[in-house]
Amino acid sequence: MAELKADVLVLGAGMVGVSAALHLQQRGRDVILVDSHTLAGEETSFGNAGLIECASVFPYMFPRDFAQILRYAMNRAPQVRYRFADLPAFLPWLARYFIASAPERALRSAMAELPLIRRSLFEHEALIAEAGVPELLQRTGWIKLFRSDATLANASAELERARQYGVAGEILDGKAIAEREPGLTGDFAGAVYLPAPGFVPDPGGLTKAYAALFQRKGGRFVVGDARTLQQDAGGWRMAGRDGAAVAREAVVALGPWSDLVFRPLGYPIPLGVKRGYHLHLESRGNAVLNHPVLDSDLGYLLAPMNRGIRLTTGVEFARRDAPPTPVQIQRALPLAHALFPLGDAVDAKPWIGARPCLPDMLPVIGKAPRHAGLWFDFGHQHHGLTLGPATGRLLAEMMTGEAPFADPAPFAAERFG
Ligand SMILES: Cc1cc2nc3c(=O)[nH]c(=O)nc-3n(C[C@H](O)[C@H](O)[C@H](O)COP(=O)(O)OP(=O)(O)OC[C@H]3O[C@@H](n4cnc5c(N)ncnc54)[C@H](O)[C@@H]3O)c2cc1C
């Protein structure tokens, strides 16, 4: 069988891997993109809420408020749920997440990521223009609804903090909510409207459009199992479905599956997952949803995707490969029907995905410390659609010896020993 040779193997064709491949290609590298699926963007990068969250300065932290922790511990809160049977598997991870969410540490993580967040939409705009898919970026911004004065007050305070970092936002009262979203019904204390974030009405389609651009520019896509990756004298080799692929360098961009490669190589990186679900529904009559809308206090989001209104859930802590338990979808469905005129489900069953997460809320980007030519680009948490292109640029700059646009030190794998 033929042996394919390139400069770099990028393992994983989600938004993160495809973006890294494009940025390496732009810098003259011959790249082979590898995935176990025959198409790019079939996993986590397919199922998200479609937000390019350039206004998301502060990461999703473990709560510090005892009453809220207790509410989550009771396992009745819509925002967060956990599989009791899996508790021993993720409790140590949660403890690290709790520690990293102390205000001064979380702020350090936020400041490390800020240059990437600021760059996120700009990088997408450039790739979308080159890929020729302007219809996949809508400039609607998004709305977070609040049903209690207390949660609205918290959100207003957070918006004030975010304004210091250049985030624009507006507090909406009931009348302003109705003007922006005439189809909504409910008793709202108010809302926060964030105008700057982009909305992608088909995130899997956008990942595929970027992969098509990569292939148009001469990049190759190989179907194969990244677990076959091996180091050899020339660099790195893996078994593709139609033959081996070899390159001097390799990038692990396998999202929630990245541990399948780094763990056998001996790296103790604490990659965890926050699972999530989605279900598409028809809208009834002439009802139109103009923006993605988060029903914050009730813990679900509605986004007007091309396929229908996508209801996405909050976080489920469970083993990545545990069977799906779409309880949050079941709980959110009647609430969503009361919020917006929804019809039948478009999908036969809920989709499940897993946000790849590190406890300090930052991705791992950079060199594998003990293996020449191996690079990491994973752990993008709630923001992998947002940050894929920006982190692809950062990684490619590091790999090609360019001055990186952001300080890469906080993302180094060495931070986990
Ligand atoms: C419900 C939900 C809502 C979200 N909403 C948003 C949002 O609005 N905005 C945002 O920015 N982010 C959002 N996210 C997060 C975002 O989707 C992820 O951070 C992002 O998709 C991760 O991208 P990735 O490329 O790292 O992983 P993936 O997209 O999962 O890509 C990994 C790739 O690796 C491949 N692979 C796995 N194992 C192997 C193997 N053995 N061999 C070869 N290939 C393999 C997979 O097939 C896959 O293509 C959301 C996530 C969820 C679950």
The ligand as a Gaussian input file, in Angstrom:
#p B3LYP/6-31G(d) Opt

LIG

0 1
 C      -23.819000      21.265000      23.872000
 C      -22.557000      22.013000      23.483000
 C      -22.635000      23.369000      23.137000
 C      -21.478000      24.068000      22.796000
 N      -21.586000      25.364000      22.368000
 C      -20.478000      26.036000      21.945000
 C      -20.582000      27.340000      21.399000
 O      -21.670000      27.898000      21.253000
 N      -19.439000      27.978000      21.021000
 C      -18.212000      27.392000      21.137000
 O      -17.217000      28.027000      20.804000
 N      -18.082000      26.118000      21.593000
 C      -19.185000      25.433000      21.997000
 N      -19.072000      24.159000      22.466000
 C      -17.726000      23.551000      22.579000
 C      -17.174000      23.125000      21.240000
 O      -18.135000      22.418000      20.504000
 C      -15.923000      22.258000      21.440000
 O      -14.994000      22.914000      22.293000
 C      -15.219000      22.003000      20.101000
 O      -16.118000      21.462000      19.173000
 C      -14.037000      21.081000      20.261000
 O      -13.485000      20.915000      18.975000
 P      -12.348000      19.867000      18.692000
 O      -11.958000      20.000000      17.272000
 O      -11.313000      19.982000      19.749000
 O      -13.088000      18.455000      18.969000
 P      -14.030000      17.608000      17.997000
 O      -14.887000      18.474000      17.182000
 O      -14.673000      16.557000      18.824000
 O      -12.995000      16.932000      17.010000
 C      -12.190000      15.827000      17.388000
 C      -12.057000      14.935000      16.169000
 O      -11.226000      13.808000      16.519000
 C      -11.724000      12.670000      15.826000
 N      -11.275000      11.459000      16.476000
 C      -11.621000      10.995000      17.710000
 N      -10.978000       9.839000      17.970000
 C      -10.203000       9.566000      16.883000
 C       -9.289000       8.532000      16.573000
 N       -9.038000       7.527000      17.401000
 N       -8.657000       8.579000      15.382000
 C       -8.888000       9.590000      14.508000
 N       -9.750000      10.599000      14.761000
 C      -10.397000      10.588000      15.934000
 C      -13.233000      12.857000      15.885000
 O      -13.879000      12.092000      14.870000
 C      -13.393000      14.361000      15.698000
 O      -13.601000      14.706000      14.359000
 C      -20.210000      23.415000      22.813000
 C      -20.140000      22.057000      23.139000
 C      -21.294000      21.354000      23.458000
 C      -21.189000      19.886000      23.779000

